[in-house]
């Protein structure tokens, strides 16, 4: 059995809450980090994509601008 890791949308169409969750080893991971999804990086707070966050983040020795939770080169 393959276990998914990464960002996962708990879509309303399948009875979900329409939140993006950070999944690791097939389970929601309640961590705060940056996560790669579809070639872009995103801010995750307590296991949920923080799409309300705007500001700056330092990651991997570089500084990024964050717009609606997505990282962009500063």
Phi and psi restraints in degrees (range 20) as a CNS / XPLOR table:
assign (resid 1 and name C) (resid 2 and name N)
       (resid 2 and name CA) (resid 2 and name C) 1.0 -88.1 20.0 2
assign (resid 2 and name N) (resid 2 and name CA)
       (resid 2 and name C) (resid 3 and name N) 1.0 129.9 20.0 2
assign (resid 2 and name C) (resid 3 and name N)
       (resid 3 and name CA) (resid 3 and name C) 1.0 -104.9 20.0 2
assign (resid 3 and name N) (resid 3 and name CA)
       (resid 3 and name C) (resid 4 and name N) 1.0 128.2 20.0 2
assign (resid 3 and name C) (resid 4 and name N)
       (resid 4 and name CA) (resid 4 and name C) 1.0 -75.2 20.0 2
assign (resid 4 and name N) (resid 4 and name CA)
       (resid 4 and name C) (resid 5 and name N) 1.0 143.8 20.0 2
assign (resid 4 and name C) (resid 5 and name N)
       (resid 5 and name CA) (resid 5 and name C) 1.0 -135.4 20.0 2
assign (resid 5 and name N) (resid 5 and name CA)
       (resid 5 and name C) (resid 6 and name N) 1.0 136.8 20.0 2
assign (resid 5 and name C) (resid 6 and name N)
       (resid 6 and name CA) (resid 6 and name C) 1.0 134.5 20.0 2
assign (resid 6 and name N) (resid 6 and name CA)
       (resid 6 and name C) (resid 7 and name N) 1.0 -163.1 20.0 2
assign (resid 6 and name C) (resid 7 and name N)
       (resid 7 and name CA) (resid 7 and name C) 1.0 -84.2 20.0 2
assign (resid 7 and name N) (resid 7 and name CA)
       (resid 7 and name C) (resid 8 and name N) 1.0 139.4 20.0 2
assign (resid 7 and name C) (resid 8 and name N)
       (resid 8 and name CA) (resid 8 and name C) 1.0 -136.9 20.0 2
assign (resid 8 and name N) (resid 8 and name CA)
       (resid 8 and name C) (resid 9 and name N) 1.0 132.2 20.0 2
assign (resid 8 and name C) (resid 9 and name N)
       (resid 9 and name CA) (resid 9 and name C) 1.0 -89.8 20.0 2
assign (resid 9 and name N) (resid 9 and name CA)
       (resid 9 and name C) (resid 10 and name N) 1.0 120.6 20.0 2
assign (resid 9 and name C) (resid 10 and name N)
       (resid 10 and name CA) (resid 10 and name C) 1.0 -87.4 20.0 2
assign (resid 10 and name N) (resid 10 and name CA)
       (resid 10 and name C) (resid 11 and name N) 1.0 79.4 20.0 2
assign (resid 10 and name C) (resid 11 and name N)
       (resid 11 and name CA) (resid 11 and name C) 1.0 -67.0 20.0 2
assign (resid 11 and name N) (resid 11 and name CA)
       (resid 11 and name C) (resid 12 and name N) 1.0 143.7 20.0 2
assign (resid 11 and name C) (resid 12 and name N)
       (resid 12 and name CA) (resid 12 and name C) 1.0 -60.1 20.0 2
assign (resid 12 and name N) (resid 12 and name CA)
       (resid 12 and name C) (resid 13 and name N) 1.0 -33.9 20.0 2
assign (resid 12 and name C) (resid 13 and name N)
       (resid 13 and name CA) (resid 13 and name C) 1.0 -62.7 20.0 2
assign (resid 13 and name N) (resid 13 and name CA)
       (resid 13 and name C) (resid 14 and name N) 1.0 -18.2 20.0 2
assign (resid 13 and name C) (resid 14 and name N)
       (resid 14 and name CA) (resid 14 and name C) 1.0 -112.3 20.0 2
assign (resid 14 and name N) (resid 14 and name CA)
       (resid 14 and name C) (resid 15 and name N) 1.0 20.1 20.0 2
assign (resid 14 and name C) (resid 15 and name N)
       (resid 15 and name CA) (resid 15 and name C) 1.0 87.5 20.0 2
assign (resid 15 and name N) (resid 15 and name CA)
       (resid 15 and name C) (resid 16 and name N) 1.0 14.7 20.0 2
assign (resid 15 and name C) (resid 16 and name N)
       (resid 16 and name CA) (resid 16 and name C) 1.0 -91.2 20.0 2
assign (resid 16 and name N) (resid 16 and name CA)
       (resid 16 and name C) (resid 17 and name N) 1.0 -171.8 20.0 2
assign (resid 16 and name C) (resid 17 and name N)
       (resid 17 and name CA) (resid 17 and name C) 1.0 -103.0 20.0 2
assign (resid 17 and name N) (resid 17 and name CA)
       (resid 17 and name C) (resid 18 and name N) 1.0 6.9 20.0 2
assign (resid 17 and name C) (resid 18 and name N)
       (resid 18 and name CA) (resid 18 and name C) 1.0 64.1 20.0 2
assign (resid 18 and name N) (resid 18 and name CA)
       (resid 18 and name C) (resid 19 and name N) 1.0 26.0 20.0 2
assign (resid 18 and name C) (resid 19 and name N)
       (resid 19 and name CA) (resid 19 and name C) 1.0 -98.0 20.0 2
assign (resid 19 and name N) (resid 19 and name CA)
       (resid 19 and name C) (resid 20 and name N) 1.0 150.4 20.0 2
assign (resid 19 and name C) (resid 20 and name N)
       (resid 20 and name CA) (resid 20 and name C) 1.0 -93.9 20.0 2
assign (resid 20 and name N) (resid 20 and name CA)
       (resid 20 and name C) (resid 21 and name N) 1.0 127.7 20.0 2
assign (resid 20 and name C) (resid 21 and name N)
       (resid 21 and name CA) (resid 21 and name C) 1.0 -115.9 20.0 2
assign (resid 21 and name N) (resid 21 and name CA)
       (resid 21 and name C) (resid 22 and name N) 1.0 150.7 20.0 2
assign (resid 21 and name C) (resid 22 and name N)
       (resid 22 and name CA) (resid 22 and name C) 1.0 -91.5 20.0 2
assign (resid 22 and name N) (resid 22 and name CA)
       (resid 22 and name C) (resid 23 and name N) 1.0 117.1 20.0 2
assign (resid 22 and name C) (resid 23 and name N)
       (resid 23 and name CA) (resid 23 and name C) 1.0 -108.6 20.0 2
assign (resid 23 and name N) (resid 23 and name CA)
       (resid 23 and name C) (resid 24 and name N) 1.0 134.6 20.0 2
assign (resid 23 and name C) (resid 24 and name N)
       (resid 24 and name CA) (resid 24 and name C) 1.0 -137.8 20.0 2
assign (resid 24 and name N) (resid 24 and name CA)
       (resid 24 and name C) (resid 25 and name N) 1.0 133.5 20.0 2
assign (resid 24 and name C) (resid 25 and name N)
       (resid 25 and name CA) (resid 25 and name C) 1.0 54.7 20.0 2
assign (resid 25 and name N) (resid 25 and name CA)
       (resid 25 and name C) (resid 26 and name N) 1.0 33.3 20.0 2
assign (resid 25 and name C) (resid 26 and name N)
       (resid 26 and name CA) (resid 26 and name C) 1.0 81.0 20.0 2
assign (resid 26 and name N) (resid 26 and name CA)
       (resid 26 and name C) (resid 27 and name N) 1.0 6.0 20.0 2
assign (resid 26 and name C) (resid 27 and name N)
       (resid 27 and name CA) (resid 27 and name C) 1.0 -131.9 20.0 2
assign (resid 27 and name N) (resid 27 and name CA)
       (resid 27 and name C) (resid 28 and name N) 1.0 153.3 20.0 2
assign (resid 27 and name C) (resid 28 and name N)
       (resid 28 and name CA) (resid 28 and name C) 1.0 -64.2 20.0 2
assign (resid 28 and name N) (resid 28 and name CA)
       (resid 28 and name C) (resid 29 and name N) 1.0 127.8 20.0 2
assign (resid 28 and name C) (resid 29 and name N)
       (resid 29 and name CA) (resid 29 and name C) 1.0 -104.2 20.0 2
assign (resid 29 and name N) (resid 29 and name CA)
       (resid 29 and name C) (resid 30 and name N) 1.0 117.7 20.0 2
assign (resid 29 and name C) (resid 30 and name N)
       (resid 30 and name CA) (resid 30 and name C) 1.0 -82.8 20.0 2
assign (resid 30 and name N) (resid 30 and name CA)
       (resid 30 and name C) (resid 31 and name N) 1.0 65.6 20.0 2
assign (resid 30 and name C) (resid 31 and name N)
       (resid 31 and name CA) (resid 31 and name C) 1.0 -118.8 20.0 2
assign (resid 31 and name N) (resid 31 and name CA)
       (resid 31 and name C) (resid 32 and name N) 1.0 162.0 20.0 2
assign (resid 31 and name C) (resid 32 and name N)
       (resid 32 and name CA) (resid 32 and name C) 1.0 -112.6 20.0 2
assign (resid 32 and name N) (resid 32 and name CA)
       (resid 32 and name C) (resid 33 and name N) 1.0 123.4 20.0 2
assign (resid 32 and name C) (resid 33 and name N)
       (resid 33 and name CA) (resid 33 and name C) 1.0 -165.1 20.0 2
assign (resid 33 and name N) (resid 33 and name CA)
       (resid 33 and name C) (resid 34 and name N) 1.0 -173.4 20.0 2
assign (resid 33 and name C) (resid 34 and name N)
       (resid 34 and name CA) (resid 34 and name C) 1.0 -110.9 20.0 2
assign (resid 34 and name N) (resid 34 and name CA)
       (resid 34 and name C) (resid 35 and name N) 1.0 143.2 20.0 2
assign (resid 34 and name C) (resid 35 and name N)
       (resid 35 and name CA) (resid 35 and name C) 1.0 -130.7 20.0 2
assign (resid 35 and name N) (resid 35 and name CA)
       (resid 35 and name C) (resid 36 and name N) 1.0 141.7 20.0 2
assign (resid 35 and name C) (resid 36 and name N)
       (resid 36 and name CA) (resid 36 and name C) 1.0 -88.2 20.0 2
assign (resid 36 and name N) (resid 36 and name CA)
       (resid 36 and name C) (resid 37 and name N) 1.0 130.8 20.0 2
assign (resid 36 and name C) (resid 37 and name N)
       (resid 37 and name CA) (resid 37 and name C) 1.0 -144.6 20.0 2
assign (resid 37 and name N) (resid 37 and name CA)
       (resid 37 and name C) (resid 38 and name N) 1.0 122.9 20.0 2
assign (resid 37 and name C) (resid 38 and name N)
       (resid 38 and name CA) (resid 38 and name C) 1.0 52.2 20.0 2
assign (resid 38 and name N) (resid 38 and name CA)
       (resid 38 and name C) (resid 39 and name N) 1.0 40.7 20.0 2
assign (resid 38 and name C) (resid 39 and name N)
       (resid 39 and name CA) (resid 39 and name C) 1.0 83.8 20.0 2
assign (resid 39 and name N) (resid 39 and name CA)
       (resid 39 and name C) (resid 40 and name N) 1.0 3.3 20.0 2
assign (resid 39 and name C) (resid 40 and name N)
       (resid 40 and name CA) (resid 40 and name C) 1.0 -126.2 20.0 2
assign (resid 40 and name N) (resid 40 and name CA)
       (resid 40 and name C) (resid 41 and name N) 1.0 155.9 20.0 2
assign (resid 40 and name C) (resid 41 and name N)
       (resid 41 and name CA) (resid 41 and name C) 1.0 -105.1 20.0 2
assign (resid 41 and name N) (resid 41 and name CA)
       (resid 41 and name C) (resid 42 and name N) 1.0 144.5 20.0 2
assign (resid 41 and name C) (resid 42 and name N)
       (resid 42 and name CA) (resid 42 and name C) 1.0 -136.6 20.0 2
assign (resid 42 and name N) (resid 42 and name CA)
       (resid 42 and name C) (resid 43 and name N) 1.0 152.7 20.0 2
assign (resid 42 and name C) (resid 43 and name N)
       (resid 43 and name CA) (resid 43 and name C) 1.0 -85.0 20.0 2
assign (resid 43 and name N) (resid 43 and name CA)
       (resid 43 and name C) (resid 44 and name N) 1.0 129.2 20.0 2
assign (resid 43 and name C) (resid 44 and name N)
       (resid 44 and name CA) (resid 44 and name C) 1.0 -118.1 20.0 2
assign (resid 44 and name N) (resid 44 and name CA)
       (resid 44 and name C) (resid 45 and name N) 1.0 129.6 20.0 2
assign (resid 44 and name C) (resid 45 and name N)
       (resid 45 and name CA) (resid 45 and name C) 1.0 -122.4 20.0 2
assign (resid 45 and name N) (resid 45 and name CA)
       (resid 45 and name C) (resid 46 and name N) 1.0 123.6 20.0 2
assign (resid 45 and name C) (resid 46 and name N)
       (resid 46 and name CA) (resid 46 and name C) 1.0 51.1 20.0 2
assign (resid 46 and name N) (resid 46 and name CA)
       (resid 46 and name C) (resid 47 and name N) 1.0 38.1 20.0 2
assign (resid 46 and name C) (resid 47 and name N)
       (resid 47 and name CA) (resid 47 and name C) 1.0 86.7 20.0 2
assign (resid 47 and name N) (resid 47 and name CA)
       (resid 47 and name C) (resid 48 and name N) 1.0 -1.7 20.0 2
assign (resid 47 and name C) (resid 48 and name N)
       (resid 48 and name CA) (resid 48 and name C) 1.0 -121.6 20.0 2
assign (resid 48 and name N) (resid 48 and name CA)
       (resid 48 and name C) (resid 49 and name N) 1.0 136.8 20.0 2
assign (resid 48 and name C) (resid 49 and name N)
       (resid 49 and name CA) (resid 49 and name C) 1.0 -56.5 20.0 2
assign (resid 49 and name N) (resid 49 and name CA)
       (resid 49 and name C) (resid 50 and name N) 1.0 126.7 20.0 2
assign (resid 49 and name C) (resid 50 and name N)
       (resid 50 and name CA) (resid 50 and name C) 1.0 -94.5 20.0 2
assign (resid 50 and name N) (resid 50 and name CA)
       (resid 50 and name C) (resid 51 and name N) 1.0 77.1 20.0 2
assign (resid 50 and name C) (resid 51 and name N)
       (resid 51 and name CA) (resid 51 and name C) 1.0 -73.7 20.0 2
assign (resid 51 and name N) (resid 51 and name CA)
       (resid 51 and name C) (resid 52 and name N) 1.0 -5.2 20.0 2
assign (resid 51 and name C) (resid 52 and name N)
       (resid 52 and name CA) (resid 52 and name C) 1.0 -92.2 20.0 2
assign (resid 52 and name N) (resid 52 and name CA)
       (resid 52 and name C) (resid 53 and name N) 1.0 -9.4 20.0 2
assign (resid 52 and name C) (resid 53 and name N)
       (resid 53 and name CA) (resid 53 and name C) 1.0 -79.1 20.0 2
assign (resid 53 and name N) (resid 53 and name CA)
       (resid 53 and name C) (resid 54 and name N) 1.0 130.3 20.0 2
assign (resid 53 and name C) (resid 54 and name N)
       (resid 54 and name CA) (resid 54 and name C) 1.0 -133.2 20.0 2
assign (resid 54 and name N) (resid 54 and name CA)
       (resid 54 and name C) (resid 55 and name N) 1.0 131.2 20.0 2
assign (resid 54 and name C) (resid 55 and name N)
       (resid 55 and name CA) (resid 55 and name C) 1.0 161.4 20.0 2
assign (resid 55 and name N) (resid 55 and name CA)
       (resid 55 and name C) (resid 56 and name N) 1.0 -142.2 20.0 2
assign (resid 55 and name C) (resid 56 and name N)
       (resid 56 and name CA) (resid 56 and name C) 1.0 -129.3 20.0 2
assign (resid 56 and name N) (resid 56 and name CA)
       (resid 56 and name C) (resid 57 and name N) 1.0 152.6 20.0 2
assign (resid 56 and name C) (resid 57 and name N)
       (resid 57 and name CA) (resid 57 and name C) 1.0 -139.4 20.0 2
assign (resid 57 and name N) (resid 57 and name CA)
       (resid 57 and name C) (resid 58 and name N) 1.0 139.3 20.0 2
assign (resid 57 and name C) (resid 58 and name N)
       (resid 58 and name CA) (resid 58 and name C) 1.0 -101.4 20.0 2
assign (resid 58 and name N) (resid 58 and name CA)
       (resid 58 and name C) (resid 59 and name N) 1.0 128.8 20.0 2
assign (resid 58 and name C) (resid 59 and name N)
       (resid 59 and name CA) (resid 59 and name C) 1.0 -147.2 20.0 2
assign (resid 59 and name N) (resid 59 and name CA)
       (resid 59 and name C) (resid 60 and name N) 1.0 130.7 20.0 2
assign (resid 59 and name C) (resid 60 and name N)
       (resid 60 and name CA) (resid 60 and name C) 1.0 60.0 20.0 2
assign (resid 60 and name N) (resid 60 and name CA)
       (resid 60 and name C) (resid 61 and name N) 1.0 31.3 20.0 2
assign (resid 60 and name C) (resid 61 and name N)
       (resid 61 and name CA) (resid 61 and name C) 1.0 81.8 20.0 2
assign (resid 61 and name N) (resid 61 and name CA)
       (resid 61 and name C) (resid 62 and name N) 1.0 4.0 20.0 2
assign (resid 61 and name C) (resid 62 and name N)
       (resid 62 and name CA) (resid 62 and name C) 1.0 -120.2 20.0 2
assign (resid 62 and name N) (resid 62 and name CA)
       (resid 62 and name C) (resid 63 and name N) 1.0 158.5 20.0 2
assign (resid 62 and name C) (resid 63 and name N)
       (resid 63 and name CA) (resid 63 and name C) 1.0 -107.2 20.0 2
assign (resid 63 and name N) (resid 63 and name CA)
       (resid 63 and name C) (resid 64 and name N) 1.0 133.7 20.0 2
assign (resid 63 and name C) (resid 64 and name N)
       (resid 64 and name CA) (resid 64 and name C) 1.0 -124.3 20.0 2
assign (resid 64 and name N) (resid 64 and name CA)
       (resid 64 and name C) (resid 65 and name N) 1.0 146.2 20.0 2
assign (resid 64 and name C) (resid 65 and name N)
       (resid 65 and name CA) (resid 65 and name C) 1.0 -85.9 20.0 2
assign (resid 65 and name N) (resid 65 and name CA)
       (resid 65 and name C) (resid 66 and name N) 1.0 137.8 20.0 2
assign (resid 65 and name C) (resid 66 and name N)
       (resid 66 and name CA) (resid 66 and name C) 1.0 -115.0 20.0 2
assign (resid 66 and name N) (resid 66 and name CA)
       (resid 66 and name C) (resid 67 and name N) 1.0 126.6 20.0 2
assign (resid 66 and name C) (resid 67 and name N)
       (resid 67 and name CA) (resid 67 and name C) 1.0 -125.4 20.0 2
assign (resid 67 and name N) (resid 67 and name CA)
       (resid 67 and name C) (resid 68 and name N) 1.0 117.9 20.0 2
assign (resid 67 and name C) (resid 68 and name N)
       (resid 68 and name CA) (resid 68 and name C) 1.0 52.2 20.0 2
assign (resid 68 and name N) (resid 68 and name CA)
       (resid 68 and name C) (resid 69 and name N) 1.0 39.4 20.0 2
assign (resid 68 and name C) (resid 69 and name N)
       (resid 69 and name CA) (resid 69 and name C) 1.0 86.9 20.0 2
assign (resid 69 and name N) (resid 69 and name CA)
       (resid 69 and name C) (resid 70 and name N) 1.0 -7.8 20.0 2
assign (resid 69 and name C) (resid 70 and name N)
       (resid 70 and name CA) (resid 70 and name C) 1.0 -102.0 20.0 2
assign (resid 70 and name N) (resid 70 and name CA)
       (resid 70 and name C) (resid 71 and name N) 1.0 135.5 20.0 2
assign (resid 70 and name C) (resid 71 and name N)
       (resid 71 and name CA) (resid 71 and name C) 1.0 -83.1 20.0 2
assign (resid 71 and name N) (resid 71 and name CA)
       (resid 71 and name C) (resid 72 and name N) 1.0 139.2 20.0 2
assign (resid 71 and name C) (resid 72 and name N)
       (resid 72 and name CA) (resid 72 and name C) 1.0 -133.6 20.0 2
assign (resid 72 and name N) (resid 72 and name CA)
       (resid 72 and name C) (resid 73 and name N) 1.0 149.6 20.0 2
assign (resid 72 and name C) (resid 73 and name N)
       (resid 73 and name CA) (resid 73 and name C) 1.0 -59.2 20.0 2
assign (resid 73 and name N) (resid 73 and name CA)
       (resid 73 and name C) (resid 74 and name N) 1.0 134.4 20.0 2
